[in-house]
């Protein structure tokens, strides 16, 4: 079951009901936290912001999928994989 208290689940939920003020507040918080996480693995703020943005977009498209049981863990794992791929390519 999805964690209804997950910040990422709330972001998806607000996006689906088109509550723009709440959506943007949640997006800003999610993006900031995820960028900080990515920055802990990378030394490039711009790349960390892009990876965080891409991860949030992927999560938004995947949350209806029942395979995403824990949005917090899913997005952290995705961001970590993307950061590792970026490091390996550098």
C-alpha positions in Angstrom: 0.0 0.0 0.0 1.2 3.5 -0.8 2.2 5.7 2.1 -0.4 8.4 2.1 1.9 10.6 4.2 4.7 10.5 1.7 5.6 13.9 0.4 6.0 12.4 -3.0 2.6 10.8 -2.9 1.1 14.1 -1.8 2.8 15.8 -4.7 1.3 13.3 -7.1 -2.1 13.6 -5.5 -2.2 17.4 -5.7 -1.0 17.2 -9.3 -3.9 14.9 -10.3 -6.5 17.2 -8.7 -5.0 20.3 -10.2 -4.6 22.2 -7.0 -1.8 24.4 -8.3 -0.8 26.4 -5.2 -0.4 23.3 -3.1 1.2 21.4 -6.0 3.9 24.1 -6.4 4.6 24.3 -2.7 5.0 20.5 -2.6 7.1 20.5 -5.8 9.4 23.1 -4.4 9.9 21.2 -1.2 10.4 17.9 -3.0 12.8 19.3 -5.6 14.8 21.1 -2.9 15.2 18.0 -0.8 15.9 15.7 -3.7 18.5 18.2 -5.2 20.2 18.3 -1.8 20.3 14.5 -1.8 21.7 14.4 -5.3 24.3 17.1 -4.5 25.6 14.8 -1.7 26.7 12.4 -4.4 27.7 14.9 -7.1 29.8 18.1 -7.0 27.7 19.9 -9.6 24.6 21.8 -8.5 23.1 22.1 -12.0 23.4 18.4 -12.7 21.9 17.6 -9.2 18.9 19.9 -10.0 18.3 18.2 -13.4 18.5 14.7 -11.9 16.0 15.7 -9.1 13.6 17.2 -11.7 13.8 14.1 -13.9 13.3 11.8 -11.0 10.2 13.7 -9.9 8.8 13.6 -13.4 9.3 9.8 -13.6 7.7 9.3 -10.3 4.7 11.4 -11.4 4.2 9.1 -14.4 4.7 5.9 -12.3 2.6 6.5 -9.2 -0.6 4.9 -10.7 1.4 1.8 -11.2 0.8 -0.6 -8.3 4.5 -1.6 -8.4 5.4 1.7 -6.7 4.6 0.7 -3.1 6.8 3.2 -1.4 7.3 6.5 -3.3 9.9 7.8 -1.0 12.2 4.8 -1.4 11.4 4.6 -5.1 12.5 8.1 -5.9 15.6 8.0 -3.7 16.7 4.8 -5.4 16.0 6.3 -8.8 17.9 9.5 -8.0 20.8 7.4 -6.6 21.0 5.3 -9.8 20.9 8.5 -12.0 23.7 10.0 -9.9 25.8 6.8 -10.1 25.3 6.7 -13.9 26.4 10.4 -14.1 29.5 9.7 -12.0 30.4 6.6 -14.2 30.0 8.7 -17.4 32.3 11.5 -16.1 
